[in-house]
Amino acid sequence: MTVSIDGTIKYMQQMHGRVTYSMNGSRSGADGTADCSGAVVTALCSGGKAQPTKTWLYNTEYMHDWLKSIGYVLIAENHSFNPQHGDVFIWGRRGRSSGGFGHTGIFVDTGHIIHCNYHDNGVNTTEYMDRWLGAGRPYYYIYRYGGKAVSGVGSNYSPTSTWGKLVLDGDWGRATTQAAQRVYGSPVDGVVSSQYPWANFKNAVYGFAYDSTNPAGSQLIAKFQRALGLKADGLLGPATIKAMQRKLGTPADGVISKNSRMVIAMQKKLNEGVKPF
């Protein structure tokens, strides 16, 4: 039986907005709730037409053998890989990934995954690196349908050793922050620290730390501001965003939206190893 990768991903996409995250319900979406492994296994069986499970929805501990039984091959275990459309990832060392200690999802392209997760309270498509870094760089396995088997286990990769380039998606996540921190010589932790939760960007960025009372600001943002000739308070407010937009030649409205043109321009510069500001 051939597994349909496109059918699997389409099924996952249809779950978006229809299920909330829970490990205590049906796990498949049948009752309006699902968890990460239940969603992937259900999508592979219902959308991908894979051989159905005979007993129960496998969790991240038991998915490994089942994936192999339906034609998937382990192509990377905790070392560098080039993701492809349809690759399945499993986080958490086998034997220790039960319950909330593991996670799984499917790559929709080279940089984005679709997964059912607690953070989004359901199924969503997000940047892989952003979530992997945010989860603390967990041990991982990558399975590919009809792929070539891997030999040996390598060391945990860094963002630059796997893809080397940011995905130009306009989403400011931890990977984009890390790239900027490297270029500007700031401590590399993937976090824009101590920001006021401005409504003009809060819902379109990831990996920011917020303080609504007395934010101290970020070293990285302060370096942006100095380069732009602004007061270096380290706070990413509307005036700073407008100055960044003007510098990069994008509409200057002081707002960072999802799939932001300004962020795409910034990511292009960072991929070149050039300071955007």
C-alpha positions as a Markdown table, in Angstrom:
| # | Residue | x | y | z |
|---|---|---|---|---|
| 1 | Met | 0.0 | 0.0 | 0.0 |
| 2 | Thr | 1.4 | 3.4 | -1.0 |
| 3 | Val | 1.2 | 6.2 | 1.5 |
| 4 | Ser | 0.0 | 9.6 | 0.1 |
| 5 | Ile | 2.2 | 12.4 | 1.6 |
| 6 | Asp | 0.0 | 15.1 | 0.1 |
| 7 | Gly | -3.2 | 13.4 | 1.4 |
| 8 | Thr | -1.6 | 13.1 | 4.9 |
| 9 | Ile | -0.7 | 16.8 | 5.0 |
| 10 | Lys | -4.1 | 17.8 | 3.6 |
| 11 | Tyr | -5.8 | 15.9 | 6.4 |
| 12 | Met | -3.7 | 17.6 | 9.0 |
| 13 | Gln | -4.5 | 21.0 | 7.4 |
| 14 | Gln | -8.2 | 20.2 | 7.6 |
| 15 | Met | -7.8 | 19.6 | 11.4 |
| 16 | His | -6.6 | 23.2 | 11.8 |
| 17 | Gly | -9.3 | 25.1 | 13.7 |
| 18 | Arg | -11.4 | 22.0 | 14.2 |
| 19 | Val | -9.5 | 20.3 | 17.1 |
| 20 | Thr | -8.0 | 21.5 | 20.4 |
| 21 | Tyr | -5.0 | 19.9 | 22.1 |
| 22 | Ser | -5.6 | 17.2 | 24.6 |
| 23 | Met | -3.8 | 13.9 | 25.5 |
| 24 | Asn | -6.9 | 12.7 | 27.5 |
| 25 | Gly | -9.6 | 12.6 | 24.8 |
| 26 | Ser | -9.8 | 10.6 | 21.5 |
| 27 | Arg | -6.4 | 11.9 | 20.5 |
| 28 | Ser | -7.5 | 11.5 | 16.9 |
| 29 | Gly | -9.8 | 14.5 | 16.5 |
| 30 | Ala | -13.0 | 12.3 | 16.7 |
| 31 | Asp | -14.2 | 14.2 | 19.7 |
| 32 | Gly | -12.8 | 17.6 | 18.7 |
| 33 | Thr | -9.5 | 16.9 | 20.6 |
| 34 | Ala | -6.2 | 15.5 | 19.5 |
| 35 | Asp | -2.6 | 15.3 | 20.6 |
| 36 | Cys | 0.6 | 15.3 | 18.5 |
| 37 | Ser | 1.1 | 11.6 | 17.8 |
| 38 | Gly | -2.7 | 10.9 | 17.5 |
| 39 | Ala | -3.0 | 13.6 | 14.9 |
| 40 | Val | -0.1 | 12.3 | 12.8 |
| 41 | Val | -1.1 | 8.6 | 13.0 |
| 42 | Thr | -4.7 | 9.5 | 12.1 |
| 43 | Ala | -3.6 | 11.7 | 9.2 |
| 44 | Leu | -1.4 | 9.0 | 7.8 |
| 45 | Cys | -4.2 | 6.4 | 8.1 |
| 46 | Ser | -7.2 | 8.5 | 7.0 |
| 47 | Gly | -5.6 | 11.0 | 4.6 |
| 48 | Gly | -2.4 | 9.1 | 3.6 |
| 49 | Lys | -4.2 | 5.7 | 3.3 |
| 50 | Ala | -1.5 | 4.0 | 5.3 |
| 51 | Gln | -2.1 | 0.6 | 6.8 |
| 52 | Pro | -4.4 | 1.3 | 9.7 |
| 53 | Thr | -3.2 | 0.6 | 13.3 |
| 54 | Lys | -4.6 | -2.6 | 14.6 |
| 55 | Thr | -5.0 | -1.7 | 18.3 |
| 56 | Trp | -4.6 | 1.9 | 19.3 |
| 57 | Leu | -3.1 | 5.2 | 18.2 |
| 58 | Tyr | 0.6 | 4.9 | 18.7 |
| 59 | Asn | 2.4 | 7.5 | 20.8 |
| 60 | Thr | 5.9 | 8.8 | 20.2 |
| 61 | Glu | 7.4 | 5.7 | 21.8 |
| 62 | Tyr | 5.6 | 3.3 | 19.5 |
| 63 | Met | 5.5 | 5.3 | 16.3 |
| 64 | His | 9.0 | 4.4 | 15.3 |
| 65 | Asp | 8.3 | 0.7 | 14.5 |
| 66 | Trp | 4.9 | 1.5 | 12.9 |
| 67 | Leu | 6.4 | 4.1 | 10.6 |
| 68 | Lys | 9.0 | 1.6 | 9.4 |
| 69 | Ser | 6.2 | -1.0 | 8.8 |
| 70 | Ile | 4.4 | 1.4 | 6.4 |
| 71 | Gly | 7.5 | 2.3 | 4.4 |
| 72 | Tyr | 9.3 | 5.1 | 6.3 |
| 73 | Val | 13.0 | 5.0 | 6.9 |
| 74 | Leu | 15.0 | 6.6 | 9.6 |
| 75 | Ile | 17.2 | 9.1 | 7.7 |
| 76 | Ala | 18.6 | 11.1 | 10.6 |
| 77 | Glu | 19.0 | 10.5 | 14.3 |
| 78 | Asn | 20.1 | 13.6 | 16.1 |
| 79 | His | 22.4 | 14.8 | 13.3 |
| 80 | Ser | 22.4 | 17.0 | 10.3 |
| 81 | Phe | 19.7 | 16.5 | 7.6 |
| 82 | Asn | 18.0 | 18.3 | 4.8 |
| 83 | Pro | 14.3 | 18.2 | 5.5 |
| 84 | Gln | 11.8 | 17.4 | 2.7 |
| 85 | His | 8.1 | 17.7 | 2.2 |
| 86 | Gly | 6.5 | 14.8 | 4.1 |
| 87 | Asp | 9.3 | 14.0 | 6.5 |
| 88 | Val | 8.0 | 12.9 | 10.0 |
| 89 | Phe | 10.0 | 14.1 | 13.0 |
| 90 | Ile | 9.9 | 12.7 | 16.5 |
| 91 | Trp | 11.4 | 14.5 | 19.4 |
| 92 | Gly | 12.5 | 12.8 | 22.6 |
| 93 | Arg | 15.0 | 10.0 | 23.0 |
| 94 | Arg | 13.3 | 6.7 | 22.5 |
| 95 | Gly | 12.4 | 5.1 | 25.8 |
| 96 | Arg | 12.0 | 8.5 | 27.4 |
| 97 | Ser | 9.4 | 10.3 | 25.2 |
| 98 | Ser | 6.1 | 9.1 | 26.6 |
| 99 | Gly | 3.4 | 11.7 | 27.6 |
| 100 | Gly | 4.6 | 15.3 | 27.5 |
| 101 | Phe | 8.2 | 14.3 | 27.0 |
| 102 | Gly | 8.0 | 13.8 | 23.3 |
| 103 | His | 6.5 | 15.5 | 20.2 |
| 104 | Thr | 5.9 | 14.7 | 16.6 |
| 105 | Gly | 4.7 | 16.3 | 13.3 |
| 106 | Ile | 5.3 | 16.5 | 9.6 |
| 107 | Phe | 7.4 | 18.8 | 7.4 |
| 108 | Val | 5.3 | 20.7 | 4.9 |
| 109 | Asp | 8.5 | 22.2 | 3.3 |
| 110 | Thr | 12.1 | 22.6 | 4.1 |
| 111 | Gly | 11.5 | 24.9 | 7.1 |
| 112 | His | 7.9 | 24.5 | 8.3 |
| 113 | Ile | 6.0 | 21.8 | 10.1 |
| 114 | Ile | 2.4 | 21.0 | 10.7 |
| 115 | His | 1.7 | 19.6 | 14.1 |
| 116 | Cys | -0.9 | 19.4 | 16.9 |
| 117 | Asn | 0.6 | 21.1 | 19.9 |
| 118 | Tyr | -0.1 | 22.5 | 23.3 |
| 119 | His | 1.3 | 26.0 | 22.5 |
| 120 | Asp | -1.2 | 26.6 | 19.7 |
| 121 | Asn | -4.0 | 24.5 | 21.4 |
| 122 | Gly | -4.5 | 22.6 | 18.2 |
| 123 | Val | -3.0 | 22.0 | 14.7 |
| 124 | Asn | -0.9 | 24.7 | 13.2 |
| 125 | Thr | 1.9 | 25.2 | 10.7 |
| 126 | Thr | 5.0 | 26.8 | 12.3 |
| 127 | Glu | 8.7 | 27.2 | 11.7 |
| 128 | Tyr | 10.6 | 24.0 | 12.7 |
| 129 | Met | 13.7 | 25.7 | 14.0 |
| 130 | Asp | 11.7 | 28.1 | 16.1 |
| 131 | Arg | 9.9 | 25.3 | 17.9 |
| 132 | Trp | 12.9 | 23.0 | 18.1 |
| 133 | Leu | 15.0 | 25.8 | 19.7 |
| 134 | Gly | 12.1 | 26.8 | 22.0 |
| 135 | Ala | 11.8 | 23.2 | 23.2 |
| 136 | Gly | 15.4 | 23.2 | 24.3 |
| 137 | Arg | 17.0 | 21.4 | 21.2 |
| 138 | Pro | 15.5 | 17.9 | 22.0 |
| 139 | Tyr | 16.9 | 14.7 | 20.7 |
| 140 | Tyr | 15.2 | 13.9 | 17.4 |
| 141 | Tyr | 14.5 | 11.3 | 14.8 |
| 142 | Ile | 13.6 | 12.1 | 11.2 |
| 143 | Tyr | 11.7 | 9.5 | 9.1 |
| 144 | Arg | 11.3 | 9.7 | 5.3 |
| 145 | Tyr | 8.9 | 7.7 | 3.2 |
| 146 | Gly | 11.0 | 5.5 | 1.0 |
| 147 | Gly | 14.1 | 7.3 | 2.1 |
| 148 | Lys | 17.7 | 6.0 | 2.5 |
| 149 | Ala | 18.6 | 4.5 | 5.8 |
| 150 | Val | 21.1 | 6.4 | 8.1 |
| 151 | Ser | 24.1 | 4.8 | 9.7 |
| 152 | Gly | 25.5 | 6.0 | 13.0 |
| 153 | Val | 24.4 | 8.7 | 15.3 |
| 154 | Gly | 25.8 | 12.2 | 15.1 |
| 155 | Ser | 25.9 | 15.1 | 17.5 |
| 156 | Asn | 23.1 | 17.6 | 17.9 |
| 157 | Tyr | 23.2 | 20.1 | 15.1 |
| 158 | Ser | 23.2 | 23.9 | 15.1 |
| 159 | Pro | 20.9 | 25.9 | 12.9 |
| 160 | Thr | 23.7 | 26.7 | 10.5 |
| 161 | Ser | 25.0 | 23.2 | 10.2 |
| 162 | Thr | 21.7 | 21.8 | 8.8 |
| 163 | Trp | 20.2 | 24.3 | 6.5 |
| 164 | Gly | 22.6 | 27.2 | 6.8 |
| 165 | Lys | 20.0 | 29.7 | 5.6 |
| 166 | Leu | 16.9 | 31.2 | 7.1 |
| 167 | Val | 13.6 | 30.4 | 5.5 |
| 168 | Leu | 12.3 | 33.6 | 3.9 |
| 169 | Asp | 8.9 | 33.4 | 5.5 |
| 170 | Gly | 8.6 | 36.8 | 7.1 |
| 171 | Asp | 8.1 | 35.2 | 10.5 |
| 172 | Trp | 10.4 | 36.5 | 13.2 |
| 173 | Gly | 11.1 | 33.5 | 15.4 |
| 174 | Arg | 14.0 | 32.2 | 17.4 |
| 175 | Ala | 16.1 | 31.2 | 14.3 |
| 176 | Thr | 15.9 | 34.7 | 12.9 |
| 177 | Thr | 16.8 | 36.2 | 16.3 |
| 178 | Gln | 19.8 | 33.8 | 16.6 |
| 179 | Ala | 21.0 | 34.7 | 13.1 |
| 180 | Ala | 20.8 | 38.5 | 14.0 |
| 181 | Gln | 22.5 | 37.9 | 17.3 |
| 182 | Arg | 25.4 | 36.2 | 15.5 |
| 183 | Val | 25.8 | 39.0 | 12.9 |
| 184 | Tyr | 25.6 | 41.7 | 15.6 |
| 185 | Gly | 27.9 | 39.9 | 18.1 |
| 186 | Ser | 25.2 | 39.6 | 20.8 |
| 187 | Pro | 24.8 | 36.6 | 23.1 |
| 188 | Val | 23.1 | 33.9 | 21.0 |
| 189 | Asp | 20.1 | 32.5 | 22.8 |
| 190 | Gly | 17.3 | 33.1 | 20.3 |
| 191 | Val | 15.4 | 35.4 | 22.7 |
| 192 | Val | 14.6 | 39.1 | 22.3 |
| 193 | Ser | 14.5 | 39.9 | 26.0 |
| 194 | Ser | 12.4 | 42.2 | 28.2 |
| 195 | Gln | 10.0 | 43.8 | 25.7 |
| 196 | Tyr | 6.8 | 45.7 | 26.3 |
| 197 | Pro | 4.0 | 43.7 | 24.8 |
| 198 | Trp | 3.1 | 46.1 | 22.1 |
| 199 | Ala | 0.0 | 45.1 | 20.1 |
| 200 | Asn | 1.7 | 46.1 | 16.9 |
| 201 | Phe | 3.9 | 43.1 | 16.9 |
| 202 | Lys | 3.2 | 40.7 | 19.8 |
| 203 | Asn | 1.0 | 38.3 | 17.8 |
| 204 | Ala | 3.5 | 38.1 | 14.8 |
| 205 | Val | 6.8 | 37.3 | 16.6 |
| 206 | Tyr | 8.0 | 34.3 | 18.5 |
| 207 | Gly | 10.7 | 33.9 | 21.2 |
| 208 | Phe | 10.2 | 37.3 | 22.7 |
| 209 | Ala | 10.2 | 37.8 | 26.5 |
| 210 | Tyr | 7.7 | 40.4 | 27.8 |
| 211 | Asp | 7.5 | 42.7 | 30.8 |
| 212 | Ser | 4.5 | 45.0 | 30.9 |
| 213 | Thr | 5.7 | 46.9 | 34.0 |
| 214 | Asn | 9.4 | 47.9 | 33.6 |
| 215 | Pro | 11.0 | 46.3 | 30.5 |
| 216 | Ala | 14.8 | 46.7 | 30.4 |
| 217 | Gly | 15.1 | 46.1 | 26.7 |
| 218 | Ser | 17.2 | 43.8 | 24.5 |
| 219 | Gln | 20.9 | 44.2 | 23.7 |
| 220 | Leu | 20.1 | 43.2 | 20.1 |
| 221 | Ile | 17.3 | 45.8 | 19.6 |
| 222 | Ala | 19.6 | 48.4 | 21.2 |
| 223 | Lys | 22.2 | 47.6 | 18.5 |
| 224 | Phe | 19.6 | 48.0 | 15.8 |
| 225 | Gln | 18.6 | 51.4 | 17.3 |
| 226 | Arg | 22.2 | 52.7 | 17.4 |
| 227 | Ala | 22.7 | 51.7 | 13.8 |
| 228 | Leu | 19.5 | 53.6 | 12.9 |
| 229 | Gly | 20.5 | 56.7 | 14.9 |
| 230 | Leu | 17.7 | 56.2 | 17.5 |
| 231 | Lys | 17.8 | 56.2 | 21.3 |
| 232 | Ala | 19.2 | 52.9 | 22.3 |
| 233 | Asp | 16.6 | 51.8 | 25.0 |
| 234 | Gly | 16.4 | 48.3 | 23.6 |
| 235 | Leu | 12.6 | 48.4 | 23.2 |
| 236 | Leu | 11.0 | 47.5 | 19.9 |
| 237 | Gly | 8.4 | 50.2 | 19.8 |
| 238 | Pro | 6.5 | 51.7 | 16.8 |
| 239 | Ala | 9.2 | 54.3 | 16.1 |
| 240 | Thr | 11.9 | 51.7 | 16.0 |
| 241 | Ile | 9.9 | 49.5 | 13.7 |
| 242 | Lys | 9.2 | 52.4 | 11.3 |
| 243 | Ala | 12.9 | 53.2 | 11.2 |
| 244 | Met | 13.7 | 49.5 | 10.4 |
| 245 | Gln | 11.1 | 49.5 | 7.7 |
| 246 | Arg | 12.4 | 52.7 | 6.1 |
| 247 | Lys | 15.9 | 51.3 | 6.1 |
| 248 | Leu | 14.9 | 48.1 | 4.4 |
| 249 | Gly | 12.6 | 49.9 | 1.9 |
| 250 | Thr | 9.3 | 48.4 | 3.0 |
| 251 | Pro | 6.1 | 50.2 | 4.0 |
| 252 | Ala | 6.7 | 52.1 | 7.2 |
| 253 | Asp | 3.6 | 51.6 | 9.3 |
| 254 | Gly | 5.2 | 50.7 | 12.6 |
| 255 | Val | 3.6 | 47.2 | 12.6 |
| 256 | Ile | 5.2 | 43.8 | 12.3 |
| 257 | Ser | 2.6 | 41.5 | 10.7 |
| 258 | Lys | 2.7 | 37.8 | 10.0 |
| 259 | Asn | 4.7 | 37.1 | 6.8 |
| 260 | Ser | 6.1 | 40.6 | 7.2 |
| 261 | Arg | 7.9 | 42.2 | 4.2 |
| 262 | Met | 10.3 | 43.9 | 6.6 |
| 263 | Val | 11.2 | 40.6 | 8.2 |
| 264 | Ile | 11.7 | 38.9 | 4.9 |
| 265 | Ala | 14.1 | 41.8 | 3.9 |
| 266 | Met | 15.9 | 41.3 | 7.2 |
| 267 | Gln | 16.2 | 37.6 | 6.7 |
| 268 | Lys | 17.7 | 38.1 | 3.3 |
| 269 | Lys | 20.4 | 40.3 | 4.7 |
| 270 | Leu | 21.1 | 37.9 | 7.6 |
| 271 | Asn | 21.4 | 35.0 | 5.1 |
| 272 | Glu | 24.1 | 37.1 | 3.4 |
| 273 | Gly | 25.9 | 37.6 | 6.7 |
| 274 | Val | 25.2 | 41.3 | 6.4 |
| 275 | Lys | 23.8 | 43.6 | 9.2 |
| 276 | Pro | 20.3 | 44.7 | 8.1 |
| 277 | Phe | 20.6 | 48.1 | 9.9 |
